[in-house]
């Protein structure tokens, strides 16, 4: 421990550069992770906020919810058999505000369920982002495919779909707008929900989210960047300590010659790695959490404590592996050989 800290004190600039790089890479990773989570919420908060369970759509819909039509008899049987089951539909559309300006929304309607907002005919509940856009309770909105008006009776938190605010409307209003009588999807909450229902294709929540093309492509791209940055950080640790070890072969030879164990040299390296990583991660976490608080509400940024802890653990593990791999040469080197190489 003392030997490790003494070396760090002697070579301040060298370790400062490594710490700065680890800080920048980890900070960038946390920011991108926050953006990935934020975009995920902005794209599919309606689905993600539902409890665990299974989603069902027609088998001939080719895993595309827009093409799915649940037969009324099947819907009735499922709703009677499972008391918490719900049938619902989602369609993209628009509403005209008081100034006849169009607002893109995702219309959602459902059977009676505690998991979806309940509204009467002619009423609408909107995502809270619409309130920030100037719409208030009591306002009347219209739709070109609907003969009547919608009265705003409330706002729901974190209800978005396909980056559009959700508009909960009554089933009768939904049928009038889209001229369709069938619901698109069934949802049965609970881990014990059936894995197979006749003529329907079952999906877990994650599987259903991946049927949303924009969600899958978006998350795959961002997650690929995140893991690429994590791999880069591991390579930085390995390269840095490898170069350090090459320069200190003579010192290692002397230390091994006077009886210092190889395990002690590894402990010195691990101590240096841990010291640098803890400080760099601490600074990057503080900066990312500050950014999380100061980011504008319009920015889809959502960095959870769970994600932060997971990424920090991954960075620490990667740093440990990188430093260990670079130190394998210490175990193999003979004291006399190391001293001779150091003299050269």
FENLINCOR-V952052 format. One record per backbone hydrogen bond with DSSP energy under -1.0 kcal/mol. NH is the residue of the N-H (numbers start at 1). CO is the residue of the C=O. Records with the same first field share a line. If there is no record, write none. Layout:
# FENLINCOR-V952052
NH->CO, CO
This chain:
# FENLINCOR-V952052
5->1
6->2
7->3
8->4
9->5
10->6
11->7
15->11
16->12
17->13
18->14
19->15
20->16
21->17
22->18
23->19
24->20
25->21
26->22
27->23
28->24
29->25
30->26
31->27
32->28
33->29
34->30
35->31
36->32
37->33
38->34
39->35
40->36
41->37
42->38
43->39
44->40
45->41
46->160
48->44
49->45
50->47
54->188
55->203
56->186
57->201
59->199
61->58
67->64
68->65
70->183
75->71
76->72
77->73
78->74
79->75
80->76
81->77
82->78
85->82
86->187
88->185
89->109
91->107
93->105
95->103
96->142
97->101
100->97
103->95
105->93
106->165
107->91
108->167
109->89
111->87
123->120
124->151
125->168
126->154
127->166
128->156
130->127
132->128
134->131
135->130
138->152
139->136
141->150
142->96
146->143
150->141
151->122
152->139
153->124
156->126
161->164
162->43
163->42
164->161
166->159
167->106
168->125
169->108
174->170
175->171
176->172
177->173
178->174
179->175
185->88
186->56
187->86
188->54
190->52
193->190
200->197
201->57
203->55
208->204
209->205
210->206
211->208
212->209
216->212
217->213
218->214
219->215
220->216
221->217
222->218
223->219
224->220
225->221
226->222
227->223
228->224
229->225
230->226
231->227
232->228
233->229
234->230
235->231
236->232
237->233
238->234
239->235
240->236
241->237
242->238
243->239
244->240
245->241
246->242
247->243
248->244
249->246
252->248
253->249
254->250
255->251
256->252
257->253
258->254
259->256
260->255
265->261
266->262
267->263
268->264
269->265
270->266
271->267
272->268
273->269
274->270
275->271
276->272
277->273
278->274
279->275
280->276
281->277
282->278
283->279
284->280
285->281
286->282
287->283
288->284
289->285
290->286
291->287
292->288
293->289
294->290
295->291
299->296
301->299
302->34
308->304
309->305
310->306
311->307
312->308
313->309
314->310
315->311
316->312
317->313
318->314
319->315
320->316
321->317
322->318
323->319
324->320
325->321
326->322
328->325
330->327
332->328
333->329
338->334
339->335
340->336
341->337
342->338
343->339
344->340
